[in-house]
């Protein structure tokens, strides 16, 4: 899903989505009210800084890609899968090893996801949605 670029002063459902995703990653955007105010901007800047993104407080394509990646599962391919594999590799824990970082969500990546989900008391279905992304630190 393509998201609009949003910044301080923006209002609406995209802002509410960003606020929910920030809160799910333990960045306090203030009330989840769909209004991009100073507290949301501050949360965005810290989130961006922690992920080596440009810390400008604006949620554009690069920030959205980390903040609200698509739900993926076995058979998925592309940048979101590459991000998943990189995040799992970061743990340096064999049960979470997705195999090569190749952008293909195969059997090894699925098993790593299920192991990660079990370890964090998430539903171990191998599907990477908002809760799993949040726990991975996307």
C-alpha positions in Angstrom: 0.0 0.0 0.0 1.4 3.4 -1.0 1.4 6.0 1.7 1.5 9.7 1.3 4.4 11.7 2.6 3.3 13.3 5.9 4.8 15.8 8.2 3.9 18.2 11.0 0.5 19.7 10.4 -0.8 16.6 8.4 -4.1 15.0 9.5 -5.9 11.8 8.7 -5.7 8.1 8.5 -2.1 7.9 7.3 -1.1 9.9 10.3 -3.1 7.6 12.6 -1.4 4.5 10.9 2.0 6.1 11.5 1.1 6.9 15.1 0.0 3.3 15.8 3.1 1.9 14.2 5.4 4.2 16.2 3.6 3.3 19.4 3.9 -0.4 18.6 7.7 0.1 18.5 7.7 2.0 21.8 8.1 5.5 20.4 5.5 7.8 22.0 3.7 9.9 19.3 1.2 11.3 21.8 -2.5 10.6 21.3 -3.4 8.3 18.4 -5.6 11.0 17.0 -4.5 11.3 13.3 -3.0 14.8 13.9 0.8 15.1 13.2 1.9 17.5 15.9 5.2 18.2 17.7 5.1 15.0 19.8 4.6 12.8 16.7 7.4 14.7 14.9 9.7 14.1 17.8 8.8 10.3 17.9 9.5 10.1 14.1 12.9 11.8 14.4 14.0 9.4 17.2 12.6 6.4 15.2 14.5 7.6 12.1 17.7 8.2 14.0 17.6 4.7 15.5 17.3 3.2 12.1 20.0 5.3 10.3 17.3 7.1 8.2 17.4 10.8 7.5 16.1 12.2 10.9 14.0 15.0 9.5 10.7 14.2 11.1 9.0 13.7 7.7 7.5 10.2 6.9 8.3 9.6 3.3 8.9 6.4 1.3 12.1 5.4 3.1 10.5 5.8 6.6 7.3 4.2 5.5 9.2 1.2 4.2 10.5 0.5 7.7 7.5 1.8 9.7 4.8 0.0 7.8 6.2 -2.8 5.6 3.7 -5.1 3.9 2.6 -8.4 5.3 4.7 -11.1 3.8 4.8 -14.9 3.9 6.4 -17.9 2.2 6.6 -17.2 -1.5 7.0 -13.4 -1.1 9.9 -11.7 -2.9 11.4 -8.3 -2.8 12.7 -5.5 -0.6 10.4 -6.3 2.4 11.7 -9.9 2.4 15.3 -8.6 2.2 14.6 -6.3 5.2 13.1 -9.2 7.1 16.2 -11.4 6.4 18.5 -8.6 7.5 16.6 -8.0 10.7 16.7 -11.7 11.5 20.4 -12.0 10.8 21.0 -9.1 13.2 20.2 -11.4 16.1 23.1 -13.8 15.4 21.0 -16.6 16.9 20.9 -19.9 14.9 17.2 -20.6 15.2 16.5 -17.1 13.7 18.9 -17.5 10.8 16.9 -17.1 7.6 19.6 -18.3 5.3 21.0 -16.1 2.6 19.7 -12.5 2.3 18.3 -12.9 -1.1 14.9 -11.3 -1.0 13.1 -14.7 -1.4 10.9 -15.9 1.4 11.5 -19.7 1.3 11.4 -22.6 3.7 14.4 -21.5 5.7 13.2 -18.0 6.2 9.7 -19.3 7.1 11.2 -21.5 9.8 13.3 -18.7 11.2 10.2 -16.5 11.4 8.3 -19.2 13.2 11.1 -19.7 15.7 11.3 -15.9 16.2 7.5 -15.7 16.7 7.5 -18.6 19.2 10.4 -17.0 21.2 8.4 -13.8 21.5 5.1 -15.4 22.2 3.5 -14.3 18.9 1.3 -16.6 16.8 3.9 -18.8 15.1 2.2 -18.8 11.7 5.2 -17.7 9.7 3.4 -14.7 8.4 5.1 -11.4 9.0 2.5 -8.7 9.7 2.5 -5.6 11.9 3.1 -7.4 15.3 6.0 -9.4 14.0 7.5 -6.4 12.2 7.2 -4.4 15.4 9.0 -7.0 17.4 11.7 -7.3 14.8 12.4 -3.6 15.1 11.5 -2.7 11.6 
